[in-house]
Amino acid sequence: MSIQSLVDEVEIFKQEYEKFERGNKSAGTRARKSLQTIKKIAQDLRVEIQESKKTEAE
């Protein structure tokens, strides 16, 4: 995972949420899916950071 993938997914979420706010109900489903992906990417990055910290400490 990379920061760029997180940034890309946030941009996708932003676009879908804006569509949802204009009344496109199916965009709400895509926005929720995008948020779930953001959550997964963020968790993966947290794990990578923690592993890196542990490796440096050893």
Jmol script that loads the backbone (N, CA, C; Angstrom):
load data "model"
ATOM      1  N   MET A   1       0.835  -1.183   0.000  1.00  0.00           N
ATOM      2  CA  MET A   1       0.000   0.000   0.000  1.00  0.00           C
ATOM      3  C   MET A   1       0.881   1.247   0.000  1.00  0.00           C
ATOM      4  N   SER A   2       0.336   2.276  -0.559  1.00  0.00           N
ATOM      5  CA  SER A   2       1.087   3.525  -0.600  1.00  0.00           C
ATOM      6  C   SER A   2       0.163   4.697  -0.278  1.00  0.00           C
ATOM      7  N   ILE A   3       0.786   5.784   0.025  1.00  0.00           N
ATOM      8  CA  ILE A   3       0.032   7.003   0.311  1.00  0.00           C
ATOM      9  C   ILE A   3      -0.753   7.410  -0.938  1.00  0.00           C
ATOM     10  N   GLN A   4      -0.168   7.198  -2.111  1.00  0.00           N
ATOM     11  CA  GLN A   4      -0.846   7.591  -3.345  1.00  0.00           C
ATOM     12  C   GLN A   4      -2.155   6.831  -3.520  1.00  0.00           C
ATOM     13  N   SER A   5      -2.180   5.548  -3.161  1.00  0.00           N
ATOM     14  CA  SER A   5      -3.427   4.792  -3.284  1.00  0.00           C
ATOM     15  C   SER A   5      -4.491   5.358  -2.341  1.00  0.00           C
ATOM     16  N   LEU A   6      -4.068   5.821  -1.175  1.00  0.00           N
ATOM     17  CA  LEU A   6      -5.000   6.446  -0.241  1.00  0.00           C
ATOM     18  C   LEU A   6      -5.549   7.754  -0.814  1.00  0.00           C
ATOM     19  N   VAL A   7      -4.670   8.568  -1.352  1.00  0.00           N
ATOM     20  CA  VAL A   7      -5.075   9.843  -1.949  1.00  0.00           C
ATOM     21  C   VAL A   7      -6.029   9.606  -3.122  1.00  0.00           C
ATOM     22  N   ASP A   8      -5.717   8.627  -3.960  1.00  0.00           N
ATOM     23  CA  ASP A   8      -6.580   8.311  -5.103  1.00  0.00           C
ATOM     24  C   ASP A   8      -7.973   7.891  -4.643  1.00  0.00           C
ATOM     25  N   GLU A   9      -8.017   7.062  -3.619  1.00  0.00           N
ATOM     26  CA  GLU A   9      -9.311   6.574  -3.134  1.00  0.00           C
ATOM     27  C   GLU A   9     -10.120   7.697  -2.488  1.00  0.00           C
ATOM     28  N   VAL A  10      -9.461   8.613  -1.808  1.00  0.00           N
ATOM     29  CA  VAL A  10     -10.154   9.764  -1.229  1.00  0.00           C
ATOM     30  C   VAL A  10     -10.764  10.614  -2.347  1.00  0.00           C
ATOM     31  N   GLU A  11     -10.048  10.768  -3.438  1.00  0.00           N
ATOM     32  CA  GLU A  11     -10.570  11.532  -4.568  1.00  0.00           C
ATOM     33  C   GLU A  11     -11.801  10.846  -5.171  1.00  0.00           C
ATOM     34  N   ILE A  12     -11.760   9.526  -5.288  1.00  0.00           N
ATOM     35  CA  ILE A  12     -12.915   8.774  -5.780  1.00  0.00           C
ATOM     36  C   ILE A  12     -14.101   8.980  -4.837  1.00  0.00           C
ATOM     37  N   PHE A  13     -13.840   8.880  -3.534  1.00  0.00           N
ATOM     38  CA  PHE A  13     -14.913   9.098  -2.553  1.00  0.00           C
ATOM     39  C   PHE A  13     -15.521  10.487  -2.714  1.00  0.00           C
ATOM     40  N   LYS A  14     -14.669  11.488  -2.859  1.00  0.00           N
ATOM     41  CA  LYS A  14     -15.142  12.868  -2.981  1.00  0.00           C
ATOM     42  C   LYS A  14     -16.077  13.007  -4.188  1.00  0.00           C
ATOM     43  N   GLN A  15     -15.688  12.443  -5.315  1.00  0.00           N
ATOM     44  CA  GLN A  15     -16.504  12.538  -6.522  1.00  0.00           C
ATOM     45  C   GLN A  15     -17.855  11.844  -6.330  1.00  0.00           C
ATOM     46  N   GLU A  16     -17.822  10.644  -5.764  1.00  0.00           N
ATOM     47  CA  GLU A  16     -19.061   9.900  -5.570  1.00  0.00           C
ATOM     48  C   GLU A  16     -19.964  10.574  -4.541  1.00  0.00           C
ATOM     49  N   TYR A  17     -19.383  11.132  -3.493  1.00  0.00           N
ATOM     50  CA  TYR A  17     -20.187  11.799  -2.475  1.00  0.00           C
ATOM     51  C   TYR A  17     -20.858  13.042  -3.043  1.00  0.00           C
ATOM     52  N   GLU A  18     -20.138  13.769  -3.886  1.00  0.00           N
ATOM     53  CA  GLU A  18     -20.733  14.951  -4.518  1.00  0.00           C
ATOM     54  C   GLU A  18     -21.919  14.547  -5.396  1.00  0.00           C
ATOM     55  N   LYS A  19     -21.790  13.439  -6.108  1.00  0.00           N
ATOM     56  CA  LYS A  19     -22.903  12.935  -6.918  1.00  0.00           C
ATOM     57  C   LYS A  19     -24.083  12.561  -6.015  1.00  0.00           C
ATOM     58  N   PHE A  20     -23.770  11.927  -4.891  1.00  0.00           N
ATOM     59  CA  PHE A  20     -24.804  11.541  -3.932  1.00  0.00           C
ATOM     60  C   PHE A  20     -25.555  12.763  -3.411  1.00  0.00           C
ATOM     61  N   GLU A  21     -24.811  13.810  -3.080  1.00  0.00           N
ATOM     62  CA  GLU A  21     -25.438  15.029  -2.572  1.00  0.00           C
ATOM     63  C   GLU A  21     -26.367  15.672  -3.595  1.00  0.00           C
ATOM     64  N   ARG A  22     -26.113  15.452  -4.871  1.00  0.00           N
ATOM     65  CA  ARG A  22     -26.967  16.000  -5.929  1.00  0.00           C
ATOM     66  C   ARG A  22     -28.172  15.100  -6.200  1.00  0.00           C
ATOM     67  N   GLY A  23     -28.304  14.000  -5.454  1.00  0.00           N
ATOM     68  CA  GLY A  23     -29.488  13.170  -5.564  1.00  0.00           C
ATOM     69  C   GLY A  23     -29.280  11.806  -6.190  1.00  0.00           C
ATOM     70  N   ASN A  24     -28.069  11.467  -6.577  1.00  0.00           N
ATOM     71  CA  ASN A  24     -27.794  10.166  -7.180  1.00  0.00           C
ATOM     72  C   ASN A  24     -27.619   9.135  -6.064  1.00  0.00           C
ATOM     73  N   LYS A  25     -28.667   8.368  -5.804  1.00  0.00           N
ATOM     74  CA  LYS A  25     -28.646   7.423  -4.678  1.00  0.00           C
ATOM     75  C   LYS A  25     -27.621   6.302  -4.862  1.00  0.00           C
ATOM     76  N   SER A  26     -27.428   5.844  -6.086  1.00  0.00           N
ATOM     77  CA  SER A  26     -26.467   4.758  -6.294  1.00  0.00           C
ATOM     78  C   SER A  26     -25.031   5.234  -6.051  1.00  0.00           C
ATOM     79  N   ALA A  27     -24.783   6.534  -6.189  1.00  0.00           N
ATOM     80  CA  ALA A  27     -23.458   7.073  -5.876  1.00  0.00           C
ATOM     81  C   ALA A  27     -23.181   6.948  -4.383  1.00  0.00           C
ATOM     82  N   GLY A  28     -24.234   6.954  -3.567  1.00  0.00           N
ATOM     83  CA  GLY A  28     -24.057   6.764  -2.122  1.00  0.00           C
ATOM     84  C   GLY A  28     -23.481   5.397  -1.818  1.00  0.00           C
ATOM     85  N   THR A  29     -23.938   4.380  -2.549  1.00  0.00           N
ATOM     86  CA  THR A  29     -23.400   3.028  -2.368  1.00  0.00           C
ATOM     87  C   THR A  29     -21.925   2.997  -2.749  1.00  0.00           C
ATOM     88  N   ARG A  30     -21.594   3.631  -3.864  1.00  0.00           N
ATOM     89  CA  ARG A  30     -20.189   3.663  -4.291  1.00  0.00           C
ATOM     90  C   ARG A  30     -19.334   4.457  -3.304  1.00  0.00           C
ATOM     91  N   ALA A  31     -19.895   5.520  -2.734  1.00  0.00           N
ATOM     92  CA  ALA A  31     -19.159   6.317  -1.745  1.00  0.00           C
ATOM     93  C   ALA A  31     -18.875   5.483  -0.495  1.00  0.00           C
ATOM     94  N   ARG A  32     -19.871   4.708  -0.053  1.00  0.00           N
ATOM     95  CA  ARG A  32     -19.663   3.850   1.119  1.00  0.00           C
ATOM     96  C   ARG A  32     -18.603   2.787   0.832  1.00  0.00           C
ATOM     97  N   LYS A  33     -18.633   2.228  -0.355  1.00  0.00           N
ATOM     98  CA  LYS A  33     -17.627   1.229  -0.739  1.00  0.00           C
ATOM     99  C   LYS A  33     -16.239   1.862  -0.722  1.00  0.00           C
ATOM    100  N   SER A  34     -16.149   3.074  -1.232  1.00  0.00           N
ATOM    101  CA  SER A  34     -14.879   3.788  -1.251  1.00  0.00           C
ATOM    102  C   SER A  34     -14.378   4.052   0.170  1.00  0.00           C
ATOM    103  N   LEU A  35     -15.278   4.406   1.073  1.00  0.00           N
ATOM    104  CA  LEU A  35     -14.881   4.615   2.469  1.00  0.00           C
ATOM    105  C   LEU A  35     -14.347   3.334   3.090  1.00  0.00           C
ATOM    106  N   GLN A  36     -14.959   2.208   2.746  1.00  0.00           N
ATOM    107  CA  GLN A  36     -14.475   0.925   3.261  1.00  0.00           C
ATOM    108  C   GLN A  36     -13.065   0.638   2.741  1.00  0.00           C
ATOM    109  N   THR A  37     -12.820   0.962   1.478  1.00  0.00           N
ATOM    110  CA  THR A  37     -11.491   0.782   0.898  1.00  0.00           C
ATOM    111  C   THR A  37     -10.479   1.696   1.575  1.00  0.00           C
ATOM    112  N   ILE A  38     -10.885   2.940   1.853  1.00  0.00           N
ATOM    113  CA  ILE A  38     -10.004   3.881   2.551  1.00  0.00           C
ATOM    114  C   ILE A  38      -9.640   3.325   3.920  1.00  0.00           C
ATOM    115  N   LYS A  39     -10.622   2.763   4.608  1.00  0.00           N
ATOM    116  CA  LYS A  39     -10.377   2.170   5.922  1.00  0.00           C
ATOM    117  C   LYS A  39      -9.337   1.043   5.825  1.00  0.00           C
ATOM    118  N   LYS A  40      -9.462   0.191   4.820  1.00  0.00           N
ATOM    119  CA  LYS A  40      -8.530  -0.924   4.646  1.00  0.00           C
ATOM    120  C   LYS A  40      -7.121  -0.415   4.329  1.00  0.00           C
ATOM    121  N   ILE A  41      -7.025   0.549   3.423  1.00  0.00           N
ATOM    122  CA  ILE A  41      -5.711   1.105   3.073  1.00  0.00           C
ATOM    123  C   ILE A  41      -5.067   1.739   4.300  1.00  0.00           C
ATOM    124  N   ALA A  42      -5.853   2.499   5.064  1.00  0.00           N
ATOM    125  CA  ALA A  42      -5.320   3.154   6.268  1.00  0.00           C
ATOM    126  C   ALA A  42      -4.820   2.118   7.270  1.00  0.00           C
ATOM    127  N   GLN A  43      -5.564   1.041   7.453  1.00  0.00           N
ATOM    128  CA  GLN A  43      -5.141  -0.007   8.382  1.00  0.00           C
ATOM    129  C   GLN A  43      -3.854  -0.666   7.897  1.00  0.00           C
ATOM    130  N   ASP A  44      -3.769  -0.945   6.608  1.00  0.00           N
ATOM    131  CA  ASP A  44      -2.552  -1.540   6.059  1.00  0.00           C
ATOM    132  C   ASP A  44      -1.349  -0.632   6.260  1.00  0.00           C
ATOM    133  N   LEU A  45      -1.551   0.674   6.048  1.00  0.00           N
ATOM    134  CA  LEU A  45      -0.455   1.625   6.258  1.00  0.00           C
ATOM    135  C   LEU A  45      -0.050   1.680   7.731  1.00  0.00           C
ATOM    136  N   ARG A  46      -1.029   1.613   8.631  1.00  0.00           N
ATOM    137  CA  ARG A  46      -0.716   1.604  10.069  1.00  0.00           C
ATOM    138  C   ARG A  46       0.156   0.405  10.418  1.00  0.00           C
ATOM    139  N   VAL A  47      -0.187  -0.748   9.871  1.00  0.00           N
ATOM    140  CA  VAL A  47       0.583  -1.965  10.145  1.00  0.00           C
ATOM    141  C   VAL A  47       2.006  -1.826   9.590  1.00  0.00           C
ATOM    142  N   GLU A  48       2.129  -1.305   8.375  1.00  0.00           N
ATOM    143  CA  GLU A  48       3.460  -1.108   7.786  1.00  0.00           C
ATOM    144  C   GLU A  48       4.313  -0.180   8.642  1.00  0.00           C
ATOM    145  N   ILE A  49       3.708   0.901   9.123  1.00  0.00           N
ATOM    146  CA  ILE A  49       4.446   1.854   9.955  1.00  0.00           C
ATOM    147  C   ILE A  49       4.884   1.189  11.253  1.00  0.00           C
ATOM    148  N   GLN A  50       3.991   0.443  11.877  1.00  0.00           N
ATOM    149  CA  GLN A  50       4.324  -0.222  13.142  1.00  0.00           C
ATOM    150  C   GLN A  50       5.437  -1.247  12.943  1.00  0.00           C
ATOM    151  N   GLU A  51       5.365  -2.012  11.864  1.00  0.00           N
ATOM    152  CA  GLU A  51       6.414  -2.994  11.589  1.00  0.00           C
ATOM    153  C   GLU A  51       7.744  -2.318  11.345  1.00  0.00           C
ATOM    154  N   SER A  52       7.727  -1.190  10.662  1.00  0.00           N
ATOM    155  CA  SER A  52       8.945  -0.439  10.395  1.00  0.00           C
ATOM    156  C   SER A  52       9.555   0.071  11.705  1.00  0.00           C
ATOM    157  N   LYS A  53       8.694   0.549  12.604  1.00  0.00           N
ATOM    158  CA  LYS A  53       9.183   1.024  13.894  1.00  0.00           C
ATOM    159  C   LYS A  53       9.820  -0.120  14.689  1.00  0.00           C
ATOM    160  N   LYS A  54       9.191  -1.294  14.666  1.00  0.00           N
ATOM    161  CA  LYS A  54       9.734  -2.442  15.386  1.00  0.00           C
ATOM    162  C   LYS A  54      11.075  -2.861  14.818  1.00  0.00           C
ATOM    163  N   THR A  55      11.189  -2.844  13.498  1.00  0.00           N
ATOM    164  CA  THR A  55      12.442  -3.231  12.835  1.00  0.00           C
ATOM    165  C   THR A  55      13.562  -2.273  13.192  1.00  0.00           C
ATOM    166  N   GLU A  56      13.261  -0.984  13.227  1.00  0.00           N
ATOM    167  CA  GLU A  56      14.261   0.017  13.574  1.00  0.00           C
ATOM    168  C   GLU A  56      14.710  -0.121  15.017  1.00  0.00           C
ATOM    169  N   ALA A  57      13.815  -0.529  15.887  1.00  0.00           N
ATOM    170  CA  ALA A  57      14.134  -0.651  17.309  1.00  0.00           C
ATOM    171  C   ALA A  57      15.065  -1.830  17.587  1.00  0.00           C
ATOM    172  N   GLU A  58      15.059  -2.787  16.711  1.00  0.00           N
ATOM    173  CA  GLU A  58      15.878  -4.003  16.947  1.00  0.00           C
ATOM    174  C   GLU A  58      17.288  -3.845  16.530  1.00  0.00           C
TER     175      GLU A  58
END
end "model"
wireframe off; spacefill off
backbone 0.3
color backbone group
